[in-house]
Amino acid sequence: MSLEAAGAGEHSPLGHVPSQPGWNCRACGLAWPCGPARESLIAEYEGNTTALSLYLAACLHEAIDDLRELDVRSTGGCGGVFDRFLGWIDQQPKPDQMPPHEPRVGP
């Protein structure tokens, strides 16, 4: 599956898309998905973590293929790619788990 087939361009309107084969963000140079890419993906998938996980799993699969062909000294290898692509999704607060807004008391 190519990156285009996975739809990365359509999910990152601000240009925070991966640059292959190193999988760094084209806009900021950080490991993709960078913070802005994650925010964009969360907004695009509107809290549907199952669909977001499937999309990122497809990206993960392609990234592993790309990264294992590169020099480990320049990429850091494939060791942390699962956490990088999928580990952060469950750390996002779910709307029903967020504490209720409490009015501010004081001056």
CORVENBEL-V820041 format. One record per residue. N is the residue number from 1. SS is DSSP state (a for helix, b for strand, c for the rest). PSI is psi in whole degrees, -180 to 180 (999 if undefined). NEAR is the number of other ideal C-beta (glycine too) atoms within 10 Angstrom. Layout:
N	SS	PSI	NEAR
N	SS	PSI	NEAR
//
This chain:
1	c	132	10
2	c	164	9
3	a	-40	18
4	a	-39	9
5	a	-33	9
6	a	-18	20
7	c	22	13
8	a	-39	23
9	a	-37	12
10	a	-17	10
11	a	-5	20
12	c	77	24
13	c	-18	11
14	c	10	11
15	c	8	13
16	c	69	23
17	c	157	21
18	b	147	24
19	b	119	13
20	c	149	17
21	c	0	15
22	c	-14	16
23	c	44	23
24	b	157	16
25	b	134	20
26	c	-30	15
27	c	-45	16
28	c	-11	15
29	c	-3	11
30	c	167	13
31	b	132	18
32	c	139	25
33	c	121	25
34	c	176	20
35	a	-51	12
36	a	-36	16
37	a	-41	24
38	a	-45	18
39	a	-43	14
40	a	-43	19
41	a	-42	18
42	a	-44	16
43	a	-43	11
44	a	-41	16
45	a	-1	18
46	c	46	8
47	c	0	11
48	c	85	12
49	a	-25	14
50	a	-50	9
51	a	-41	12
52	a	-42	20
53	a	-40	16
54	a	-43	12
55	a	-47	19
56	a	-29	24
57	a	-38	14
58	a	-41	18
59	a	-42	22
60	a	-46	19
61	a	-47	14
62	a	-39	20
63	a	-42	23
64	a	-44	15
65	a	-43	13
66	a	-48	17
67	a	-32	20
68	a	-18	13
69	c	-14	9
70	c	167	15
71	c	122	7
72	a	-33	11
73	a	-26	7
74	a	-17	9
75	a	-18	19
76	c	0	14
77	c	-167	13
78	c	2	17
79	c	-44	10
80	c	15	11
81	a	-30	21
82	a	-51	12
83	a	-39	9
84	a	-42	18
85	a	-40	23
86	a	-23	16
87	a	-25	11
88	c	-17	14
89	a	-47	16
90	a	-10	9
91	a	-7	6
92	c	136	12
93	c	137	8
94	c	145	9
95	a	-37	6
96	a	-7	5
97	a	-3	7
98	c	141	8
99	c	148	6
100	c	148	4
101	c	128	6
102	c	134	6
103	c	145	4
104	c	134	6
105	c	135	5
106	c	-173	3
107	c	999	3
//
